[in-house]
């Protein structure tokens, strides 16, 4: 391990114990510790450190028999010469390179076991004479710093990220910085994560390795109440920071981004403690923070609304009615407002697409739809139901007093820097009103064509089809199969050119800059067909129709494609070939469909195996016979862990079939052959059927055979 650069003229030392990234048993070495101090005026003195307050930024020193307090800006560096070694011998091998340039022109270089960044100082752990020492540099003295190897190198070496992906992300990052007046560019790790090339866990591990800080996995995020009380919930959510434990004046805290100096300063200020930082995945932190906050908000709402706790006497129906009336009046009060806001935030952090609130006996069942499956989250006291539903009705601009008929509404909320569109449905049941909130996140919903999960060959074929000058391209599948995501990816591709794009949607799920989007309003008579007739007068190059539901819409879409427009739309059919049959049944003549149809993509979303807990899957003989599998074929399935909410799955991937119209298929349409014949011809022309693609994904271990079989029997 290299020593600190001789040019620094600094003897490394130790200020306090224990310290991350390792812990040493014993009390802090503060009072009476021997020190060497280099002051800002150039003088150097030896003495003893009496106290160091990183929050106030002061040192109290004894030199030449006299004690005095110095501000952090009066000292260039401070060395406590008492050495210390890590309790864990393995930690001695976890050093990272560093370079710190000071305002006086000096440079300090070497290897450190890690770094502690505080608003007041930077602490490094360096080796000297066979021991490790703690070197503290006041923040006011530091001009620039670099701790650890470049993040890109760590990602390539430790996380398996492709070097070309890192180079591309860095180039895009630099391009954004040059073209933007504001410094709002995404950092390297965030960009790679958002593009699907890196997981939250991979990014956290890389940051920990780069900075020499401990990594804490999702299973280890256990928070003590005393630690949680040190940081207000709002501050913790904003900072994505989870307080874990306390030790003396130290607060051990898990962060997704330990390099944000402003966040560290705020956390240190509000806690009044020194921070011992560990790194954890952002998604795991948000999920844990959401679970804790939801329970706290529920209890707080019960107390603030003066409602009885569980087990209290509530059998009298008149008493229940009085509670209901009183609680509805408080639907707009802070306790319920905070509780509903927290439920929405928690659902988003867990990647949920829907929130289900179901009354059941004396409890309210709260469920999230994650990766297409309902996941029970927690139970809420039934006493909160009227106020909870009342608040949801207020958000959706519904009639709060109407409880006899279903109601629908919508609202928009901002969570962090994300604009969330929420579609709300409230329905009366025998147990009380039930609510479902559909969460539409425009940031998460719009993907590039390269991110759809198509094979390289099909990605190019997809691009070729959607970049034609005219014709009809369809995406088909049941509700929740990702059709809208595919269509928006197509729009994102074609809008790169100088084209006029107009959409007709019900509803408009994601707002896309540069695209004119029309919302269907049936109550006002604005249907798909009527909107399409008017759209053609706006000289569009590209038209996107949310769904072809009837003969009139199908007829206008086909005629538009025939007269020089590129038309995208969806159909609710089970297969690509089934879409052709469906259009013919709607009354579209084969001589019109044959020249206009460019291609059809049928798709489903399969749950992706959790990479943290997947193991060999047990396969029944019935499934093997049905899918014609070899007896020795092996498959994988997630067992269930904290990272995947015990489901065994995390995220989804697309199974699809892409039917490109060829001369043989066009001739088959004109000859009015049946659906099975169309499939045979498409397979001869290169189409991989939906079921075969799902089975290939199961064989690769990306999904389970259970998921592929579920698609097969659908």
C-alpha positions in Angstrom: 0.0 0.0 0.0 1.6 3.4 -1.0 2.4 5.8 1.8 0.9 9.3 1.9 2.9 11.5 -0.5 6.0 13.0 1.1 5.0 16.3 -0.5 2.1 16.5 2.0 4.5 16.7 5.0 1.7 15.1 7.1 2.0 12.3 9.6 -1.3 10.3 9.5 -3.1 9.7 12.7 -6.3 8.8 14.6 -8.9 11.1 16.0 -11.8 8.8 17.2 -12.7 5.2 17.7 -14.8 3.2 16.8 -14.9 4.3 13.2 -16.3 3.0 9.9 -15.5 1.0 7.8 -14.6 -1.1 10.8 -15.3 -1.0 14.5 -12.8 -1.3 17.3 -14.0 -2.1 20.8 -13.5 0.7 23.3 -14.4 4.3 24.0 -13.5 7.1 21.7 -9.9 8.3 21.9 -10.4 12.0 22.4 -9.4 13.6 25.7 -5.6 13.7 26.1 -4.8 12.2 22.6 -1.4 13.4 21.3 -1.7 15.6 18.3 0.3 17.4 15.7 -1.5 20.4 14.2 -0.8 22.4 11.0 -2.5 25.8 11.3 -3.8 27.9 8.4 -1.2 30.6 9.2 1.6 28.1 8.4 2.6 27.3 12.0 2.9 23.8 13.4 2.5 22.8 17.0 2.3 19.6 19.1 0.0 19.0 22.0 -3.1 17.2 22.9 -6.7 17.0 21.6 -9.2 17.8 24.3 -12.4 17.7 22.2 -13.5 17.7 18.6 -17.1 18.7 17.6 -17.8 18.0 13.9 -21.3 19.5 14.2 -20.0 22.9 15.3 -16.8 22.4 13.4 -14.4 23.2 16.4 -11.3 21.6 17.9 -10.3 22.2 21.5 -6.5 21.8 21.8 -3.9 22.0 24.5 -0.5 23.3 23.2 2.4 24.7 25.2 0.5 24.2 28.4 -2.5 26.3 27.3 -5.9 25.3 26.0 -7.9 27.1 23.2 -10.7 26.4 20.8 -10.1 26.7 17.1 -12.6 26.8 14.2 -12.4 24.2 11.5 -11.2 26.8 9.0 -8.2 27.7 11.2 -6.6 24.3 10.8 -5.2 22.8 7.6 -4.8 19.3 9.0 -4.8 17.6 12.4 -2.9 14.4 13.3 -3.5 12.2 16.3 -0.4 10.0 16.4 -2.0 7.0 18.3 -2.2 4.2 15.8 -5.1 1.7 15.5 -5.7 -1.5 13.5 -9.0 -2.9 12.3 -10.7 -5.5 14.5 -11.3 -7.5 11.3 -8.0 -8.4 9.7 -9.8 -8.8 6.3 -10.6 -5.1 6.4 -6.9 -4.4 6.0 -7.1 -5.6 2.4 -10.0 -3.3 1.4 -8.0 -0.2 0.7 -8.8 2.3 -2.1 -6.6 5.0 -3.7 -7.2 8.6 -2.8 -5.9 12.0 -3.8 -6.8 15.2 -1.9 -5.6 18.7 -3.1 -5.6 21.4 -0.5 -6.1 25.1 -1.1 -2.5 25.8 -0.1 -1.3 23.8 -3.1 -0.3 20.6 -1.3 -1.4 17.2 -2.5 -2.0 14.2 -0.3 -2.0 10.8 -2.0 -2.0 7.2 -0.9 -4.4 4.3 -0.1 -7.1 4.4 2.5 -9.4 1.8 4.1 -12.2 4.2 3.4 -13.5 7.7 3.8 -15.9 9.5 6.1 -17.3 12.7 4.6 -18.9 15.2 7.0 -19.8 18.8 6.3 -16.9 19.8 8.6 -14.2 17.4 7.6 -12.9 14.4 5.5 -11.4 11.5 7.4 -9.2 8.9 5.7 -7.6 5.7 7.1 -4.0 5.3 5.9 -1.1 2.9 6.8 2.1 4.0 8.4 4.8 1.9 10.0 2.7 -1.2 9.8 -0.4 0.3 11.5 -3.5 2.2 10.3 -4.0 5.8 11.3 -6.9 8.2 11.0 -6.2 11.4 9.1 -8.7 14.3 9.5 -8.7 17.1 6.9 -11.0 20.1 7.6 -13.4 20.7 4.7 -12.4 24.3 4.5 -8.8 23.3 3.6 -9.8 21.0 0.7 -9.9 22.2 -2.9 -10.7 18.8 -4.6 -10.8 15.2 -3.6 -11.0 11.8 -5.3 -11.6 8.8 -3.2 -11.3 5.3 -4.7 -10.9 4.3 -8.4 -13.3 5.7 -11.0 -16.8 4.3 -10.6 -16.8 3.1 -14.2 -13.7 0.9 -13.5 -15.4 -0.6 -10.4 -18.6 -1.3 -12.4 -16.8 -3.1 -15.1 -14.5 -5.1 -12.8 -16.9 -6.0 -10.0 -20.5 -5.7 -11.4 -19.9 -7.1 -14.9 -21.1 -3.9 -16.7 -20.0 -3.8 -20.3 -17.1 -1.3 -20.8 -18.8 0.0 -24.0 -22.0 0.8 -22.0 -19.9 2.8 -19.5 -18.2 4.7 -22.3 -21.5 5.5 -24.0 -23.1 6.6 -20.7 -20.1 8.9 -20.0 -20.3 10.4 -23.5 -24.0 11.0 -23.1 -23.4 12.6 -19.7 -20.8 14.9 -21.1 -23.1 15.8 -23.9 -25.9 16.7 -21.5 -23.5 18.9 -19.5 -22.5 20.9 -22.5 -26.0 21.3 -23.9 -27.7 22.3 -20.6 -27.6 25.6 -18.8 -28.4 23.8 -15.6 -26.3 21.2 -13.9 -29.0 18.6 -13.8 -27.3 15.8 -15.6 -27.6 12.2 -14.3 -24.5 10.7 -12.8 -22.9 7.6 -14.3 -24.4 5.0 -11.9 -27.9 6.5 -12.1 -27.8 6.6 -15.9 -26.7 2.9 -16.2 -29.3 1.9 -13.7 -32.1 3.7 -15.5 -31.1 2.2 -18.8 -31.4 -1.3 -17.3 -27.7 -2.0 -17.4 -27.2 -2.0 -13.6 -29.3 -2.9 -10.6 -29.8 -0.8 -7.5 -27.9 -3.4 -5.6 -25.0 -3.4 -8.1 -24.8 0.3 -7.9 -24.7 0.3 -4.1 -22.0 -2.4 -4.0 -19.9 -0.5 -6.5 -20.2 2.8 -4.5 -19.3 0.9 -1.3 -16.2 -0.6 -3.0 -15.2 2.7 -4.5 -15.4 4.6 -1.2 -14.3 1.8 1.1 -17.5 1.9 3.0 -19.5 -1.1 4.3 -22.2 -2.5 2.2 -25.5 -3.5 3.8 -27.9 -5.8 2.0 -31.7 -5.6 2.1 -31.9 -8.4 4.7 -29.7 -6.4 7.1 -31.8 -3.2 7.1 -33.0 -3.5 10.7 -33.7 -0.2 12.3 -33.7 0.5 16.1 -36.5 2.9 17.4 -33.9 5.1 19.1 -32.1 5.6 15.8 -35.3 6.2 13.8 -36.3 8.9 16.3 -33.1 10.8 15.5 -34.2 11.6 11.9 -37.6 13.0 11.0 -39.5 10.7 8.6 -39.8 13.4 6.0 -36.0 14.1 6.0 -35.2 10.4 5.9 -37.5 9.8 2.8 -36.1 12.8 1.0 -32.5 11.7 1.7 -33.3 8.0 1.1 -31.6 7.4 4.4 -32.4 4.7 7.1 -31.1 5.2 10.6 -30.0 1.8 11.9 -28.5 2.1 15.4 -26.8 4.4 17.8 -23.5 4.1 19.8 -22.6 6.9 22.0 -22.7 10.1 19.9 -22.5 8.0 16.7 -25.5 7.3 14.4 -25.1 4.4 12.0 -27.1 5.2 8.9 -27.7 3.5 5.6 -27.6 5.7 2.5 -28.0 5.1 -1.2 -25.8 8.0 -2.1 -23.0 8.7 0.5 -21.3 11.3 -1.7 -24.0 14.0 -1.4 -22.4 16.5 1.0 -25.6 18.6 1.4 -27.6 15.6 2.5 -24.9 14.5 4.9 -24.8 18.0 6.4 -28.6 18.1 6.8 -28.7 14.6 8.4 -25.9 15.5 10.8 -27.6 18.7 11.8 -31.0 17.3 12.5 -29.6 14.2 14.3 -27.1 16.2 16.4 -24.8 13.1 16.1 -21.7 12.0 14.1 -22.7 9.8 11.2 -21.2 6.3 10.6 -22.3 5.7 7.0 -23.0 2.4 5.3 -24.3 1.9 1.7 -27.5 0.1 0.8 -29.6 -0.3 -2.4 -31.9 2.6 -3.0 -35.0 0.4 -3.7 -34.5 -1.6 -0.6 -34.1 1.6 1.5 -37.3 3.1 0.0 -39.2 -0.1 0.7 -38.1 -0.3 4.3 -38.7 3.4 4.9 -42.2 3.0 3.4 -43.1 0.1 5.6 -42.0 1.9 8.7 -43.7 5.1 7.8 -47.0 3.4 6.9 -47.2 1.8 10.3 -46.3 5.0 12.1 -48.8 7.1 10.1 -51.6 4.6 10.8 -51.0 4.7 14.5 -50.6 8.5 14.5 -53.9 8.9 12.5 -55.7 6.6 15.0 -54.5 8.8 17.9 -55.1 12.1 16.2 -58.6 11.2 15.2 -59.4 9.9 18.7 -60.3 6.4 17.5 -60.2 3.3 19.7 -57.4 0.9 19.2 -58.1 -2.7 18.1 -60.0 -4.7 20.6 -62.1 -1.8 21.9 -65.8 -2.2 22.1 -67.2 -1.3 18.7 -70.1 -3.7 18.3 -72.9 -1.1 18.6 -73.9 -0.2 15.1 -75.0 3.3 16.1 -71.5 3.9 17.6 -70.0 2.8 14.4 -72.2 5.2 12.4 -71.2 8.1 14.7 -67.5 7.2 14.2 -68.0 7.0 10.5 -69.7 10.4 10.3 -67.0 12.0 12.5 -64.2 10.4 10.6 -65.5 11.5 7.2 -65.5 15.1 8.4 -61.8 14.6 9.1 -61.0 13.2 5.6 -59.1 16.3 4.7 -57.2 16.6 8.0 -53.5 16.1 8.3 -53.4 12.6 9.8 -55.4 11.0 6.9 -53.7 13.2 4.3 -50.3 12.0 5.5 -51.4 8.4 5.7 -52.7 8.3 2.1 -49.6 10.2 0.8 -47.5 7.6 2.5 -49.4 4.7 1.0 -48.8 6.1 -2.5 -45.1 6.8 -1.8 -44.6 3.3 -0.4 -46.4 1.7 -3.4 -44.2 3.5 -5.8 -41.1 2.6 -3.9 -42.1 -1.1 -4.2 -42.7 -0.7 -8.0 -46.5 -1.3 -7.6 -48.8 -0.5 -10.4 -52.0 -0.6 -8.3 -53.1 -0.1 -4.6 -56.0 -2.2 -3.4 -57.9 -1.1 -0.3 -60.4 -3.9 0.7 -62.6 -3.8 3.8 -62.8 -7.3 5.4 -64.5 -7.8 8.8 -62.7 -5.6 11.4 -59.7 -4.9 9.2 -58.8 -3.2 5.9 -56.6 -5.4 3.7 -54.0 -3.3 1.9 -52.5 -5.0 -1.2 -50.2 -3.9 -4.0 -50.1 -5.3 -7.5 -46.4 -5.9 -8.1 -45.1 -7.5 -11.3 -48.7 -8.3 -12.2 -49.5 -10.2 -9.0 -51.4 -9.0 -5.9 -49.1 -8.9 -2.8 -50.6 -8.4 0.7 -48.8 -5.6 2.5 -50.5 -4.9 5.8 -53.8 -4.7 7.6 -55.3 -1.3 8.6 -57.8 -0.7 11.3 -61.4 -0.7 9.9 -62.1 2.4 12.0 -60.0 4.4 9.5 -62.0 3.2 6.5 -64.5 6.1 6.2 -61.8 8.7 6.5 -59.4 6.8 4.2 -62.0 6.4 1.4 -63.2 10.0 2.0 -59.7 11.3 1.4 -59.3 9.2 -1.7 -62.7 10.5 -3.0 -61.5 14.1 -2.4 -58.3 13.3 -4.4 -60.4 11.9 -7.3 -62.9 14.8 -7.1 -65.8 12.5 -6.3 -68.9 12.9 -4.3 -67.8 12.2 -0.7 -71.3 11.6 0.5 -72.3 9.1 -2.2 -71.7 5.5 -0.9 -74.3 3.6 -2.9 -72.9 3.5 -6.4 -69.4 3.1 -7.9 -67.4 6.2 -8.7 -64.3 6.9 -10.8 -61.9 9.8 -10.6 -58.3 10.8 -11.3 -55.6 13.0 -9.8 -52.0 13.9 -10.3 -49.4 14.0 -7.5 -45.7 14.8 -7.3 -43.6 12.3 -5.4 -40.0 13.5 -5.3 -39.2 14.6 -8.8 -41.8 12.2 -10.4 -45.2 13.2 -11.7 -47.7 10.4 -11.0 -51.1 10.2 -12.6 -53.5 8.2 -10.5 -56.8 6.6 -11.7 -59.2 5.9 -8.9 -62.1 3.6 -8.7 -64.3 3.3 -5.6 -67.0 0.6 -5.3 -69.5 -0.2 -2.6 -69.3 -3.8 -1.2 -71.2 -5.6 1.6 -68.2 -4.9 3.9 -67.9 -1.2 3.0 -66.4 0.8 0.2 -63.4 -0.7 -1.6 -60.9 1.4 -3.6 -58.3 0.7 -6.3 -55.7 3.3 -7.2 -53.9 2.8 -10.6 -50.4 4.5 -10.5 -49.1 5.7 -13.8 -45.5 6.9 -13.6 -44.5 8.6 -16.8 -40.8 8.3 -16.0 -41.0 4.6 -15.5 -43.5 3.8 -18.3 -41.7 5.2 -21.4 -38.9 3.1 -22.6 -36.7 3.1 -25.7 -37.0 0.4 -28.3 -33.7 -1.1 -27.1 -35.2 -1.6 -23.6 -38.2 -3.6 -24.7 -36.4 -6.9 -24.3 -36.5 -8.0 -28.0 -33.8 -10.0 -29.6 -31.2 -8.1 -31.7 -32.7 -9.4 -34.9 -36.3 -8.6 -33.8 -35.2 -5.1 -32.5 -34.0 -4.3 -36.0 -37.1 -5.7 -37.6 -39.3 -3.7 -35.2 -37.4 -0.5 -36.2 -37.8 -1.3 -39.9 -41.6 -1.7 -39.5 -42.2 1.4 -37.4 -40.1 3.6 -39.6 -42.2 3.0 -42.8 -43.9 6.0 -44.4 -47.3 4.5 -44.2 -49.1 1.3 -43.1 -50.7 -0.3 -40.1 -48.7 -1.8 -37.2 -50.6 -3.5 -34.4 -49.7 -4.6 -30.8 -52.0 -7.2 -29.4 -52.5 -9.0 -26.0 -54.8 -8.9 -23.0 -55.0 -6.1 -20.5 -51.8 -5.6 -18.6 -49.5 -7.2 -21.2 -47.4 -4.1 -21.8 -49.0 -3.0 -25.1 -49.0 0.7 -24.2 -45.3 0.5 -23.3 -44.5 -1.0 -26.7 -46.5 1.7 -28.6 -44.9 4.5 -26.6 -41.4 3.1 -27.4 -42.4 3.1 -31.1 -43.6 6.7 -30.8 -40.3 7.6 -29.1 -38.4 6.2 -32.0 -40.4 7.8 -34.8 -40.5 11.3 -33.2 -36.8 11.6 -33.7 -37.6 12.6 -37.3 -39.5 15.7 -38.6 -43.0 14.2 -38.3 -46.3 15.3 -37.0 -47.6 12.8 -34.5 -51.1 12.7 -33.1 -52.6 10.2 -30.7 -56.1 9.3 -29.6 -56.1 7.5 -26.2 -58.4 6.4 -23.4 -56.8 7.3 -21.1 -53.7 9.3 -22.0 -51.3 7.2 -19.8 -48.0 8.9 -20.4 -47.4 12.5 -21.6 -44.8 12.6 -24.3 -43.2 15.9 -25.4 -43.5 16.7 -29.1 -46.6 14.6 -29.5 -50.2 15.9 -29.7 -52.3 13.6 -27.5 -56.1 13.6 -27.5 -58.1 12.2 -24.6 -61.3 10.3 -25.5 -64.3 11.8 -23.7 -67.3 9.6 -24.2 -69.6 11.8 -22.1 -69.0 14.7 -24.5 -69.3 12.5 -27.6 -65.6 12.4 -28.3 -65.1 8.8 -29.3 -62.1 7.1 -31.0 -63.9 7.3 -34.4 -64.9 11.0 -34.1 -61.5 12.0 -32.9 -59.9 10.2 -35.8 -62.1 11.9 -38.4 -60.9 15.3 -37.1 -57.3 14.2 -36.7 -56.9 13.6 -40.4 -57.6 17.3 -41.0 -54.5 18.1 -38.9 -52.1 16.7 -41.5 -50.6 14.0 -39.3 -47.7 11.8 -40.5 -48.1 9.3 -37.6 -51.4 8.4 -35.8 -51.5 6.3 -32.7 -54.9 4.9 -31.7 -55.1 3.6 -28.1 -57.3 0.7 -29.1 -59.3 -0.5 -32.0 -62.6 -1.5 -30.4 -65.2 -1.3 -33.1 -65.8 -1.6 -36.8 -65.9 2.2 -37.5 -62.5 2.8 -35.7 -61.0 -0.2 -37.6 -62.3 1.1 -40.9 -60.8 4.6 -40.4 -57.5 3.2 -39.2 -57.2 1.0 -42.2 -58.2 3.8 -44.7 -55.7 6.2 -43.0 -52.9 3.6 -43.4 -53.9 3.2 -47.1 -53.8 7.0 -47.8 -50.3 7.6 -46.7 -50.3 7.7 -42.8 -48.4 5.5 -40.5 -50.9 4.1 -37.9 -50.1 2.3 -34.6 -52.8 0.7 -32.5 -53.7 -2.2 -30.2 -56.2 -5.1 -30.3 -57.4 -7.4 -27.5 -56.6 -10.7 -29.2 -54.5 -13.7 -28.0 -52.1 -14.0 -30.9 -50.7 -12.1 -33.9 -52.6 -14.3 -36.4 -55.7 -13.9 -34.3 -55.6 -10.1 -34.9 -55.9 -10.7 -38.7 -59.0 -12.9 -38.1 -60.4 -10.3 -35.7 -60.0 -7.4 -38.2 -61.7 -9.5 -41.0 -64.6 -10.2 -38.6 -64.9 -6.5 -38.0 -65.7 -6.0 -41.6 -62.3 -4.9 -43.0 -62.1 -6.3 -46.5 -59.1 -8.5 -47.2 -58.2 -6.4 -50.2 -57.8 -3.4 -47.9 -56.0 -5.3 -45.1 -53.6 -7.1 -47.4 -51.7 -4.0 -48.7 -51.9 -1.9 -45.5 -50.9 -4.2 -42.7 -47.1 -4.0 -41.9 -46.8 -6.4 -39.0 -48.3 -7.5 -35.6 -46.6 -8.0 -32.3 -48.4 -10.2 -29.8 -47.0 -10.1 -26.3 -47.3 -11.1 -22.6 -45.4 -10.1 -19.5 -43.8 -12.9 -17.5 -42.5 -12.5 -14.0 -38.7 -12.5 -13.8 -36.9 -14.8 -11.4 -35.4 -13.1 -8.4 -31.6 -13.5 -8.9 -31.0 -13.6 -5.2 -33.0 -16.6 -4.3 -33.5 -18.7 -7.5 -33.0 -22.4 -7.3 -33.9 -25.5 -9.2 -37.6 -25.7 -10.0 -39.6 -28.9 -9.3 -41.5 -29.8 -12.5 -44.4 -32.2 -12.5 -44.7 -35.0 -15.1 -48.0 -33.5 -16.4 -46.2 -30.2 -17.3 -43.3 -32.0 -18.9 -45.7 -34.0 -21.1 -47.8 -31.0 -22.0 -44.8 -28.9 -23.0 -43.0 -31.9 -24.5 -39.9 -31.5 -22.4 -37.0 -33.9 -22.0 -36.9 -35.8 -18.7 -33.5 -34.3 -17.9 -34.3 -30.6 -18.6 -33.7 -28.4 -15.6 -35.4 -25.0 -14.8 -35.1 -22.4 -12.1 -37.5 -20.5 -9.9 -37.1 -18.1 -7.0 -37.7 -19.5 -3.6 -38.7 -16.2 -2.1 -36.7 -13.7 0.0 -36.9 -10.2 1.4 -35.6 -8.7 -1.8 -38.6 -10.0 -3.8 -41.3 -9.8 -1.1 -41.1 -13.6 -0.7 -42.6 -14.1 -4.1 -39.6 -15.5 -5.9 -39.9 -12.9 -8.7 -38.6 -9.4 -9.2 -39.5 -7.4 -12.2 -41.0 -8.6 -15.5 -39.9 -9.4 -19.0 -41.7 -9.7 -22.3 -42.6 -12.8 -24.2 -43.6 -12.0 -27.7 -44.1 -13.1 -31.3 -43.4 -10.6 -34.1 -45.3 -11.4 -37.3 -43.9 -9.4 -40.3 -46.1 -9.3 -43.3 -44.5 -11.2 -46.2 -45.7 -11.9 -49.7 -46.8 -15.4 -48.6 -48.8 -14.0 -45.7 -50.4 -11.3 -47.9 -51.4 -14.0 -50.4 -52.9 -16.1 -47.5 -54.9 -13.1 -46.3 -56.3 -12.6 -49.8 -57.1 -16.3 -50.0 -58.9 -16.1 -46.7 -57.0 -19.0 -45.0 -57.7 -19.9 -41.4 -55.7 -18.8 -38.4 -53.7 -22.1 -38.0 -52.5 -21.7 -41.7 -51.4 -18.2 -41.0 -49.4 -19.4 -38.0 -47.7 -22.1 -40.1 -46.8 -19.6 -42.9 -45.5 -17.1 -40.3 -43.3 -19.7 -38.7 -41.8 -20.6 -42.1 -41.1 -16.9 -42.6 -39.1 -16.7 -39.3 -41.7 -15.9 -36.6 -41.0 -17.5 -33.2 -44.4 -18.3 -31.6 -45.3 -16.7 -28.3 -45.2 -20.0 -26.4 -41.9 -21.0 -27.8 -40.3 -17.7 -26.8 -41.7 -18.1 -23.2 -40.2 -21.6 -23.0 -36.9 -20.3 -24.2 -36.9 -17.7 -21.5 -37.6 -20.4 -18.9 -34.8 -22.5 -20.3 -32.4 -19.6 -19.9 -33.4 -19.2 -16.2 -34.8 -15.7 -16.6 -38.3 -16.9 -15.7 -39.7 -20.0 -14.3 -41.3 -22.9 -16.2 -44.4 -22.1 -14.1 -44.7 -18.8 -15.8 -44.2 -20.3 -19.3 -46.8 -22.9 -18.6 -49.2 -20.3 -17.4 -48.9 -18.5 -20.8 -49.2 -21.9 -22.6 -52.6 -22.7 -21.0 -53.9 -19.1 -21.5 
